[in-house]
Amino acid sequence: MDPFDTLLRDVRAEGAAFGRSVLSPSWALRFTDGAPLTLCVPLRGEAWIVHPERDEPVRVRGGEAVVVRGPHPFVLSAEPRSTFRPDEMRDVDCHQPPGTPTAEPGTAEQMLLLAGAYHVRGQAPQRLIGVLPPVLVVPDDHDCSSLRDYLDFQLGGCRPGRQIVLDRLLDCTIRDWFDQPGAAAPHWYRALGDDTVGPVLRAMHDAPGEPWTLASLAARAGVSRTTLAKRFTELMGEPPLTYLTDWRMALAADMLTDTTVTVAAMARRLGYSDAFGFSTAFKRVHGVSPSEHRRLAQSAGQMAATIDPPSTGPVPRQTLPR
């Protein structure tokens, strides 16, 4: 598994977070749910993204895919305007389970929009999200075209396999954007294709708990320790073992939040011989001890549950605005 797959593993679409809507010629939608990533695909017609971190509206042609990084609200509209009156916009919350809107007679020129929110669990995927621009657009000729068409079909009903397609569509869109000339892809993405650094990155992500040393990583790449250290630092901006430690500590932070694994067991899982060495590394990276991090995460979770308790009944079915 390469770093991209690892980091995207916890970025997942909720099946209920996708909708397909037919919009009238003059429309403006304000996405307010604060999702870390929102995917919008105009299947017919074109649209404009108005985002607070972009000086000018961003054009999205029919068939292109756009990913918007949250949590700021943004506007998707039929016109390239920077400002809208409140009465000109309709708020959208992609958390609501969508229905399947149908076009009215005579609406052949209307916009057909596929939109949905992706949610993130933990610190590890932030390494991916943090390098994305506020708005990224992938042309219609990208490799995701078949997925887009299939997803449009899938959203016509509750068909099996839809969740896999939703997840794959985001994966494919971001990969295609990274592969575009001039895209600001992260160091690790570019380094995956390097004969020396690529195998080492994959080894670290496949088995972060292995007792890796510079020598064992160099052996995996088939080069000397000096060659690996030099090449890795050139491409990644930091030495191999520094990258490994940061990656392990990102995984540890998520394990402390999501599991009840003891610190000692966690240390062994992540390649440390004892809890003391693991705790020292964790505090150096995160500024608090593992037990304090877990306590703070639990307190934050309890507070969130108090503010926004889970629903005990079914959520009313709603569609994106037509």
C-alpha positions in Angstrom: 0.0 0.0 0.0 1.4 3.4 -0.9 1.2 6.5 1.3 -1.7 7.9 -0.8 -3.8 4.8 -0.1 -2.9 4.8 3.5 -3.8 8.5 4.0 -7.0 8.2 2.1 -8.2 5.1 4.0 -10.0 7.2 6.6 -11.4 9.7 4.2 -14.7 8.2 3.3 -18.0 9.2 1.7 -21.1 8.6 3.7 -23.6 7.0 1.4 -26.2 9.4 2.7 -24.0 12.4 1.9 -24.4 12.3 -1.9 -27.2 13.8 -3.9 -28.1 14.3 -7.5 -30.2 17.4 -8.4 -31.6 19.2 -11.3 -31.2 23.0 -11.0 -33.0 25.8 -12.8 -31.0 28.2 -15.0 -30.6 30.8 -12.3 -29.4 29.2 -9.1 -26.9 29.5 -6.3 -26.2 26.9 -3.6 -24.3 27.7 -0.4 -22.7 24.6 1.1 -22.8 25.0 4.8 -22.1 21.6 6.4 -18.3 22.3 6.9 -17.2 18.9 5.4 -13.4 18.6 5.1 -13.8 17.7 1.5 -16.8 18.3 -0.9 -16.9 16.8 -4.4 -19.1 18.5 -7.0 -19.6 17.2 -10.6 -21.8 19.1 -13.1 -23.1 16.3 -15.2 -24.8 18.7 -17.5 -24.2 22.5 -17.8 -21.5 24.5 -16.0 -21.0 26.1 -12.7 -18.9 28.6 -10.7 -17.3 28.0 -7.3 -17.1 31.1 -5.1 -14.7 30.4 -2.2 -13.5 32.8 0.5 -9.9 31.7 -0.1 -10.0 32.4 -3.9 -10.0 36.0 -5.2 -12.1 35.1 -8.3 -14.9 32.6 -9.0 -13.6 29.2 -10.4 -15.2 27.9 -13.5 -16.3 24.2 -13.6 -17.4 22.9 -17.0 -19.8 20.1 -17.5 -18.2 16.7 -16.7 -15.3 18.3 -14.8 -14.9 17.3 -11.1 -14.1 19.8 -8.4 -13.0 19.1 -4.9 -13.4 21.9 -2.3 -11.5 21.8 0.9 -13.5 22.8 4.1 -14.5 23.8 6.5 -15.4 27.2 5.1 -18.8 27.6 3.5 -18.7 28.1 -0.3 -21.1 28.9 -3.1 -21.7 26.9 -6.3 -23.6 29.1 -8.7 -24.8 29.5 -12.3 -23.1 32.9 -12.6 -19.5 34.0 -12.0 -20.3 36.5 -9.3 -18.3 37.1 -6.1 -21.2 38.1 -3.9 -24.8 37.1 -3.5 -27.7 38.3 -1.4 -29.0 35.9 1.2 -32.3 35.6 -0.7 -30.5 34.5 -3.9 -28.9 31.4 -2.3 -30.2 28.2 -1.0 -28.3 26.4 1.8 -27.1 22.8 1.2 -26.4 20.2 3.8 -24.9 17.1 2.2 -25.4 15.2 5.5 -29.1 14.7 4.6 -29.9 11.5 2.7 -30.7 12.5 -0.8 -33.7 11.5 -2.9 -33.5 11.2 -6.7 -34.9 14.4 -8.3 -36.1 14.2 -11.8 -36.3 16.9 -14.4 -39.5 18.7 -15.2 -40.7 18.9 -18.8 -38.8 21.5 -20.8 -35.7 21.5 -18.6 -33.2 20.1 -21.1 -30.9 23.1 -20.5 -30.9 22.9 -16.7 -27.9 22.0 -14.6 -27.7 18.4 -13.4 -25.4 18.3 -10.4 -23.8 15.4 -8.5 -22.5 16.6 -5.1 -21.4 15.0 -1.9 -19.4 15.4 1.3 -16.5 13.4 2.5 -15.6 13.1 6.2 -12.3 12.5 7.9 -11.4 10.5 10.9 -8.1 11.1 12.7 -4.8 12.9 12.1 -3.2 10.6 9.5 -5.4 11.7 6.6 -4.7 15.4 7.4 -1.3 14.8 5.8 -3.2 14.5 2.5 -5.9 17.1 3.1 -3.4 19.7 4.3 -1.6 19.8 1.0 -4.7 20.3 -1.1 -5.6 23.8 -2.4 -8.9 25.3 -1.4 -10.4 24.4 -4.8 -9.1 21.9 -7.3 -10.6 21.2 -10.7 -9.9 18.0 -12.8 -10.8 18.2 -16.5 -13.4 16.0 -18.1 -10.8 13.9 -19.9 -9.5 12.4 -16.7 -9.5 8.8 -15.8 -12.6 9.2 -13.5 -15.1 9.7 -16.3 -16.4 6.1 -16.2 -16.7 6.3 -12.4 -18.7 9.5 -12.7 -21.1 8.0 -15.2 -21.5 4.8 -13.1 -22.1 6.8 -10.0 -24.8 8.8 -11.7 -26.5 5.5 -12.5 -25.9 4.1 -9.0 -27.6 7.1 -7.4 -30.7 6.3 -9.3 -31.4 3.7 -6.6 -29.9 2.0 -3.6 -27.7 -0.4 -5.6 -25.0 -2.5 -4.0 -21.4 -1.3 -4.4 -22.3 2.4 -4.3 -20.1 3.1 -1.3 -17.1 1.7 -3.0 -17.7 3.9 -6.0 -18.1 7.0 -3.9 -14.8 6.4 -2.2 -13.0 5.5 -5.4 -14.3 8.7 -7.1 -12.6 11.0 -4.7 -9.4 8.8 -4.8 -9.3 9.0 -8.6 -10.1 12.7 -8.8 -7.3 13.8 -6.4 -4.8 11.4 -8.0 -5.6 12.9 -11.4 -5.2 16.4 -10.1 -1.8 15.5 -8.6 -0.7 14.1 -11.9 -1.5 17.3 -13.8 1.4 19.4 -15.0 2.1 22.2 -12.5 0.0 20.7 -9.7 1.4 21.2 -6.2 1.6 17.6 -5.4 3.2 16.7 -2.0 6.8 15.5 -1.8 5.7 12.0 -0.9 3.5 11.7 -3.9 6.2 12.7 -6.3 8.7 10.5 -4.5 6.6 7.3 -5.0 7.9 7.1 -8.5 11.5 7.3 -7.5 13.4 4.0 -7.7 15.2 4.7 -4.4 12.6 6.5 -2.2 9.4 4.9 -3.5 10.1 1.4 -2.1 11.1 2.9 1.3 8.0 4.9 1.6 5.8 1.9 0.8 7.7 -0.2 3.3 7.2 2.4 6.1 3.4 2.6 5.3 2.9 -1.1 4.9 4.7 -2.0 8.1 5.2 1.0 10.4 5.7 -1.4 13.4 8.8 -3.0 11.9 12.0 -2.1 13.7 13.3 -0.1 10.8 16.8 1.2 10.7 18.6 3.3 8.1 20.4 0.1 7.1 17.3 -2.0 6.8 15.5 0.7 4.8 18.5 1.0 2.5 18.5 -2.7 1.9 14.8 -2.5 0.9 15.8 0.1 -1.7 18.9 -1.8 -2.8 21.3 1.1 -2.1 23.8 2.2 0.5 22.7 4.1 3.7 24.4 7.2 2.4 22.7 7.1 -0.9 19.3 6.5 0.7 19.8 9.3 3.3 20.8 11.8 0.6 18.1 10.9 -1.9 15.3 10.7 0.6 16.2 14.1 2.1 16.4 15.7 -1.4 12.9 14.5 -2.3 11.1 14.6 1.0 12.8 17.5 2.8 13.7 15.4 5.9 15.7 12.2 6.7 14.0 8.8 6.4 13.8 8.1 10.2 12.4 11.5 10.9 9.6 10.8 8.4 9.1 7.4 10.0 8.7 8.8 13.5 6.3 11.5 12.4 4.2 8.9 10.6 4.2 6.5 13.6 3.1 9.4 15.9 0.2 10.3 13.5 -0.9 6.7 13.7 -0.5 6.7 17.5 -2.6 9.8 17.9 -5.4 8.2 16.0 -5.1 4.9 17.9 -5.3 6.8 21.2 -8.4 8.5 20.1 -10.2 5.5 18.5 -9.1 2.5 20.5 -8.5 1.3 24.1 -5.1 -0.2 23.3 -2.6 0.4 26.1 0.4 2.6 25.6 2.7 -0.4 26.1 0.9 -2.4 23.4 0.8 0.6 21.1 4.5 1.0 21.5 5.1 -2.5 20.4 2.8 -2.2 17.5 4.7 0.9 16.2 8.2 -0.5 16.5 9.3 0.7 20.0 10.9 -1.7 22.4 9.3 0.0 25.5 6.6 2.4 26.4 9.1 5.0 27.7 10.8 5.5 24.4 7.4 5.6 22.6 6.0 8.2 25.1 9.1 10.4 24.8 8.8 10.4 21.0 5.0 11.1 21.2 5.5 14.0 23.5 8.2 15.5 21.4 6.0 15.4 18.3 2.6 16.3 19.9 3.6 18.3 23.0 1.6 16.0 25.4 2.0 12.5 26.7 0.0 9.7 25.1 -2.2 9.4 28.2 -2.9 13.1 28.2 -3.7 13.1 24.5 -6.2 10.3 25.1 -7.8 12.1 28.0 -8.2 15.3 26.0 -9.6 13.4 23.0 -12.2 11.7 25.2 -13.2 15.0 26.8 -13.6 16.6 23.4 -15.7 13.6 22.2 -17.9 13.8 25.3 -18.4 17.6 24.8 -19.3 17.1 21.1 -21.8 14.4 22.1 -23.4 16.8 24.6 -23.6 19.6 22.1 -24.9 17.5 19.2 -26.3 14.2 20.5 -26.9 11.4 18.0 -30.4 11.2 16.5 -32.6 8.4 17.9 -35.0 8.4 15.0 -34.8 8.2 11.2 -33.5 11.2 9.4 -36.1 12.7 7.0 -35.3 12.1 3.4 -34.3 15.4 1.7 -32.8 16.2 -1.7 -30.3 18.9 -2.7 -32.3 22.0 -3.7 -33.7 21.8 -7.3 
